Amino acid sequence: MDNKDSEAEIHPLKTEEVKVQENHEHCVERRIIKSSGLSRLSRWRTAAFFISLFLCLIIVFAFSFIIPCPERPVSERTWFQYYNDAVAYQFLAIEDVNEDKVQDVVFAFKASNGSSSFNRSCLDEGLPSPCAFIAAVSGTNGSALWESPTGEDVQWLQCGIQQLGTAEAPGCLVVGKPLSLTAIDLRTGEVVWRQSRDFGANYTALTPLSVIPDVDNDRVQDLIIFITKGDQIETLILSGKTGKQIGSTVSLTVDGSARYVRLDLRSSSYFLFYTDNSLYAYSLKELCSAAVGMELKLPNLKQDPHWEKNINSATHRLSLPSFGDFRYLVKVPVQSRDNVLVLHSEMATLINTKDLRALW
């Protein structure tokens, strides 16, 4: 014992070196054990990653053979569609009929039978032969998508109208002669509803047709139709769901053969009827209220106070900066309202519908 103490007193640094060396050896051993554990965990993670990747690849390849990709028609730069013994009408609409993100073609023609793709005839629909067909062909390769006999003759075709009948897809409206209105499902070509009326001879349906807010509270937007005969304009409001008339017919008086343009303002809509020498204005609210026999209080049916001040309450003539006769009226959309371009025989005037003043 005395020898050890004396040795420690003689060699104090040597004792400290031994303790430091022992501590260092213990630290090295702990690091080796820890690093071996981490390397073992890293190998397990790597193995798990590659196993999961391998399983995913097996599933992908398996489903690629079990569920093949759908075949898509090859898009052609140029295609032709022939109709034998048929005469085309001057109406053409571009819509995505089959929802393939390619615009398709909807058109009208007159023939005794449809194309060989469907073998439909006028007699199948109880129509005299020849009759009018509405057809849709693919914009990808020209293949026929559907065909539908609609009436004896066609006066107007308008597509892309939302909420016709109970169909969720947009539809087309066909104005026929004698006067009939047919709603067609754009996706299938099936007739949604058809309504006919007799206005006698020498009548004309003003186009384009106008879609208006829901008047009869059936949650489907409605339609307003203008029929001219001489100096009278017959106004009808039809249900977009069934095609039946809502309320009664409203008669408007003008001084000649009229055309019209619809202007949408911030919270109101106005119809401008123009002849060679006169311009008339009616608000959508006034026409709808007159048809149903009571004032309608809908949020999207209002009147513009400034416009009402410039409309003669007796004749409904509209006071505008005028420079002669009226050849044509064109609406010019700007922000939240439409301006109107008035074309005269010798000049054109752009009218600001906010204050009814000429911009140029």
Sequence and secondary structure as in RCSB ss.txt:
>XXXX:A:sequence
MDNKDSEAEIHPLKTEEVKVQENHEHCVERRIIKSSGLSRLSRWRTAAFFISLFLCLIIVFAFSFIIPCPERPVS
ERTWFQYYNDAVAYQFLAIEDVNEDKVQDVVFAFKASNGSSSFNRSCLDEGLPSPCAFIAAVSGTNGSALWESPT
GEDVQWLQCGIQQLGTAEAPGCLVVGKPLSLTAIDLRTGEVVWRQSRDFGANYTALTPLSVIPDVDNDRVQDLII
FITKGDQIETLILSGKTGKQIGSTVSLTVDGSARYVRLDLRSSSYFLFYTDNSLYAYSLKELCSAAVGMELKLPN
LKQDPHWEKNINSATHRLSLPSFGDFRYLVKVPVQSRDNVLVLHSEMATLINTKDLRALW
>XXXX:A:secstr
 HHHHHHHHH HHHHHHHHHHHHHHHHHHHHHHHHHHHHHHHHHHHHHHHHHHHHHHHHHHHHHHHS        
 SS     TT EEEEEEEEE SSSSSS EEEEEEEESB  TTT  BTGGGT  SSEEEEEEE TTT  EEEEEEE
ESEEEEEEEEES  TT SS EEEEEEETTEEEEEETTT  EEEEEE    SS EE SS EEE  SSSSSS EEEE
EEEETTEEEEEEE TTT  B S  EEEE SSS EEEEEE SSBEEEEEE SS EEEEEHHHHHHHHHTS    TT
 B  HHHHHTB TTT BB     S   EEEEEEETTEEEEEEE SS EEEEETTTTEE  
